[in-house]
Each structure stands twice: as C-alpha cells, then as structure tokens.
Amino acid sequence: MSSVGGWLDSIAEFPLPALLGVAALFGFAESGLGVGMFVPGETVVLVLAASLQENHALVALFVIAGVSNSMGDHVGYLLGRRYGERMRGTGVVRRLGVEKWDRATVALRKHGASAVFLTRVIPIVRTFTPAAAGVSAVRYRYFLPASLCGAYTWAIVYVTAGALAGASIAQVEKTIGDWGLIALGLLTVSVAGVVLWRRRRRAASALTPGSGELAHGDGHGPGDERAPGE
C-alpha cells in the first residue's frame, strides 16, 4: 500500500506553477458566488501545503491562495453593483436560500464592509456577503481590505495547517505505520469537523439579528463603511 507521504511526494513532483494554478482555481471557486458550496477549496490548499515543504513554495502558495480567494469575493461584489436589488431574485440566490441572502444583507447593514470578513466562516452567507456589499454600494476602498483580510486569514490557516501536517507525516509513518496514520487522520478530521461546525454555529448565531455580540457591536474598524440610508 502506498504511504500518505508517498502520495504527497508524487504531488510535489508536479511543476510548481501547475500546483499554484490549481490552488488559484480552487481558492477562487471557494469564495465565488455559490461555487464554494461544491468545491473543497480548503482541502486542496491543505494537501498542496502538505506536499510543498520548501519555504519559497509555501510562501507562493499562501500569496496565490489569498489573492485568488479575494478575487472570488470580487465576482459577487461586481455582480451586486451590476444588478442591484435584483440579485435577491436571481436563480443562484433562490437555489442556495433567500434567507441566507437576507442574513448577509442584515450583516452588511449592521457592520458595513467588515461583514465581508466577519462572515468568512459561515457557509453560503460568506459567498453572499460580497454581493450584498455591491448591492449596498459599499465603497471599494472599504470592501478591498475587508476582503483581503478575510482571504488571507483563510489562506494562512490552511497553508500553515497543511505545512505542519506534511512536516510530521514522515515521522508519524515510521512510528505507527500506514494504517495507524490513516486512523489518526480520520480521528483528526472528525475532531476538526466538530470544532468547525460548532464555531460556525456560534458565528451564525452571533450574526442573527437580536442575538450575540456581533449583532449588537458598534461595527467600527477598518471596514466600517455603511450602506446608504444608515
């Protein structure tokens, strides 16, 4: 049976530009309007980071993943500016949930461009928030830093986690063997999934009108631009 380290070594044999291109594609799709629900961008970045142990390659992966993830935000933002209030009635919004769109809109009105960063961990809502920012005519000079902060927070978490995992896999394989490594991996994924689910539940509750710290916060910060009429 091929070891996990062997699979990662096989991935690392591909040209770096090709691997970075894959990272850019999945990073973009992860935050693209609706696409992120079906494309495992985090998983791809994790695997690539685990296979690329050279520092310059990891830095390049971090930069590319962050930029491409922010570019996905820009798709929603530009569509929101283009179509305005009609976005709520589009097919993608109806398919993914009008109530999620309404939550993104509420977050935008309460927190301005900062909501693009604050909703990063909330499924579906995070893909709607940039579009809602465009509909609300949030100024680009506020939208851009909020998007970049969210995108690079996402990138540094998964690149760092992948790099640490890749650095330890060889030693773990020697100690517990392939099957033990697989069992450990499944356990780790399960625990991470539970933690992420609970964190998203708390974040979603906080952004629900009338509950949690975010719902009552003053929203001041680098992205505190408000939608018209605030």
Disulfide bonds with the S-S distance in Angstrom:
none
